[in-house]
């Protein structure tokens, strides 16, 4: 049973669409990539939709139907990926500004889907075991590795063929669309029936959670265990979102600072601003692949209890120390060789994954199920805020550079 409960959340997110996919070549717009800096534009479109939607969902979290929320997000992921293929095939891959605008609209839909799924899943898993969150976050990193691997494979397979970039992108989106459909089916039919998931959802319901009733029904539990709550009405009381945020403002800032730094460097700076090196056109792809690999490794390190950082002060010091990577990347890009850049990029990924898991598994401890759910949503909100701020800083740097 341990194998089953760890693998399902990992598998669901392993193949879910995440923001890394925005940096793949999208069919039909590669000719505009250099002119409009599509990697950055698509992310700037994606993030406001994700951040705005999650802010609304986090505010109304206590009244949300979590099952409906997550299913909507996974289905929207599937439909949006499928629409990328439809858009390219409908235009015969000719591209142009109209196709680019259509792709931006689909990118916005991905942002809405991400807000539903990432906040909903982290909140849902926060009142279960810390290993659940770690597994989910590891799956998110694994999707980045899958993205990089498919990008490297398609580049090698189609680089020398006519229209090779488009063929590679089409193959990738076809594969990702299939696995996103699999995510929908797994969440709808497999995840709610796991015994350990039903146990923690029943426990959250007994503590006053109103978000899990549909999930319990899907798992075959029609009546919510309220007996303990009736004996002790205080058990149904919970802290408000404002109180939770004030008590965990350091964790919220941790999440924001982790991702504002990471996204100010990765992948925009790495993909466009690293100069000329021996690896040529493969250089940026190798850097991004190394980031993704070490990001995944970093998310498994906290499973070793003696290596997990749980001190709130220690986490803040470690996160602030990462900002020394900014001058390190600048001088390495200007004066160093590709070996040093690969080393720095690997360290960026390692610390990003490690600190993310440490914060998200430590913060919910000591709270009731409904409070843990709310806190998980709030922390993901600050995570997306950090991503948006980091990408915006990256864009402002590009403008200052003279486009």
URHU-V435025 format. One record per residue. SS is DSSP state (hx for helix, st for strand, lp for the rest). OMEGA is omega in whole degrees, 0 to 359 (none if undefined). Layout:
SS&OMEGA ; SS&OMEGA
//
This chain:
lp&179 ; hx&179 ; hx&184 ; hx&184 ; hx&177 ; hx&188 ; hx&185 ; hx&178 ; hx&177 ; hx&184 ; hx&181 ; hx&183 ; hx&182 ; hx&183 ; lp&176 ; lp&179 ; lp&174 ; lp&188 ; hx&178 ; hx&184 ; hx&179 ; hx&182 ; hx&168 ; lp&172 ; lp&180 ; lp&182 ; lp&172 ; lp&184 ; lp&184 ; hx&180 ; hx&179 ; hx&189 ; hx&183 ; hx&182 ; hx&186 ; hx&181 ; lp&189 ; hx&181 ; hx&181 ; hx&181 ; hx&181 ; hx&179 ; hx&178 ; hx&175 ; hx&184 ; hx&191 ; hx&178 ; hx&177 ; hx&180 ; hx&184 ; hx&180 ; hx&180 ; hx&181 ; hx&178 ; hx&178 ; hx&181 ; hx&179 ; hx&180 ; hx&182 ; lp&188 ; hx&186 ; hx&182 ; hx&185 ; lp&169 ; lp&187 ; hx&180 ; hx&180 ; hx&180 ; hx&183 ; hx&178 ; hx&177 ; hx&180 ; hx&180 ; hx&178 ; hx&178 ; hx&173 ; hx&182 ; hx&182 ; hx&182 ; hx&177 ; hx&179 ; hx&180 ; hx&175 ; hx&178 ; hx&180 ; hx&181 ; hx&181 ; hx&182 ; hx&179 ; hx&180 ; lp&181 ; lp&177 ; lp&183 ; lp&177 ; lp&183 ; lp&185 ; hx&179 ; hx&178 ; hx&179 ; hx&178 ; hx&177 ; hx&178 ; hx&177 ; hx&178 ; hx&178 ; hx&177 ; hx&176 ; hx&178 ; hx&175 ; hx&178 ; hx&178 ; hx&179 ; hx&181 ; hx&180 ; hx&179 ; hx&188 ; hx&187 ; hx&178 ; hx&181 ; hx&182 ; hx&179 ; hx&177 ; hx&181 ; hx&183 ; hx&183 ; hx&178 ; lp&174 ; lp&181 ; lp&176 ; hx&179 ; hx&178 ; hx&180 ; hx&179 ; hx&181 ; hx&178 ; hx&180 ; hx&176 ; hx&177 ; hx&177 ; hx&177 ; hx&179 ; hx&177 ; hx&176 ; hx&177 ; hx&178 ; hx&178 ; hx&181 ; hx&181 ; hx&179 ; hx&179 ; hx&179 ; hx&181 ; hx&182 ; hx&177 ; hx&179 ; hx&185 ; hx&189 ; hx&186 ; lp&185 ; lp&181 ; lp&178 ; lp&180 ; lp&186 ; hx&181 ; hx&179 ; hx&180 ; hx&179 ; hx&180 ; hx&179 ; hx&179 ; hx&181 ; hx&183 ; hx&175 ; hx&179 ; hx&182 ; hx&178 ; hx&178 ; hx&182 ; hx&176 ; hx&174 ; hx&178 ; hx&177 ; hx&179 ; hx&183 ; hx&180 ; hx&181 ; hx&184 ; hx&191 ; hx&185 ; hx&187 ; hx&184 ; hx&183 ; hx&176 ; lp&185 ; hx&183 ; hx&176 ; hx&178 ; hx&179 ; hx&183 ; hx&176 ; hx&175 ; hx&178 ; hx&178 ; hx&178 ; hx&179 ; hx&178 ; lp&174 ; lp&180 ; lp&178 ; lp&186 ; lp&190 ; lp&185 ; hx&180 ; hx&178 ; hx&178 ; hx&178 ; hx&178 ; hx&178 ; lp&177 ; lp&179 ; lp&186 ; lp&181 ; lp&180 ; lp&181 ; lp&183 ; lp&187 ; hx&181 ; hx&181 ; hx&179 ; hx&178 ; hx&180 ; lp&183 ; hx&181 ; hx&181 ; hx&179 ; hx&180 ; lp&179 ; lp&176 ; lp&176 ; lp&178 ; hx&180 ; hx&179 ; hx&178 ; hx&181 ; hx&179 ; hx&179 ; hx&184 ; lp&183 ; hx&179 ; hx&177 ; hx&179 ; hx&177 ; hx&176 ; hx&182 ; hx&180 ; hx&185 ; hx&177 ; hx&189 ; hx&174 ; hx&177 ; hx&184 ; hx&186 ; hx&172 ; hx&179 ; hx&187 ; lp&352 ; lp&186 ; hx&180 ; hx&183 ; hx&186 ; hx&185 ; hx&195 ; lp&185 ; lp&177 ; lp&182 ; lp&182 ; lp&185 ; lp&181 ; lp&176 ; hx&183 ; hx&180 ; hx&189 ; hx&181 ; hx&179 ; hx&178 ; hx&179 ; hx&181 ; hx&177 ; hx&180 ; hx&176 ; hx&183 ; hx&180 ; hx&183 ; hx&172 ; hx&178 ; hx&179 ; hx&180 ; hx&182 ; hx&176 ; hx&182 ; hx&181 ; lp&175 ; lp&173 ; lp&190 ; hx&184 ; hx&178 ; hx&182 ; lp&179 ; lp&182 ; lp&178 ; lp&181 ; hx&178 ; hx&179 ; hx&178 ; hx&181 ; hx&179 ; hx&181 ; hx&182 ; hx&178 ; hx&180 ; hx&180 ; lp&181 ; lp&172 ; hx&178 ; hx&181 ; hx&176 ; hx&179 ; hx&178 ; hx&182 ; hx&183 ; hx&177 ; hx&178 ; hx&184 ; hx&188 ; hx&186 ; lp&177 ; lp&187 ; hx&179 ; hx&179 ; hx&179 ; hx&177 ; hx&178 ; hx&180 ; hx&180 ; hx&178 ; hx&179 ; hx&176 ; hx&179 ; hx&181 ; hx&181 ; hx&178 ; hx&181 ; hx&182 ; hx&184 ; hx&178 ; hx&181 ; hx&180 ; hx&182 ; hx&187 ; hx&177 ; hx&180 ; hx&187 ; lp&186 ; lp&186 ; lp&176 ; lp&180 ; lp&173 ; lp&182 ; hx&180 ; hx&179 ; hx&178 ; hx&177 ; hx&181 ; hx&181 ; hx&177 ; hx&177 ; hx&181 ; hx&180 ; hx&177 ; hx&176 ; hx&179 ; hx&175 ; hx&180 ; hx&175 ; hx&177 ; hx&177 ; hx&181 ; hx&179 ; hx&179 ; hx&179 ; hx&178 ; hx&177 ; hx&178 ; hx&179 ; hx&179 ; hx&177 ; hx&179 ; hx&178 ; hx&179 ; hx&179 ; lp&181 ; lp&180 ; lp&none
//
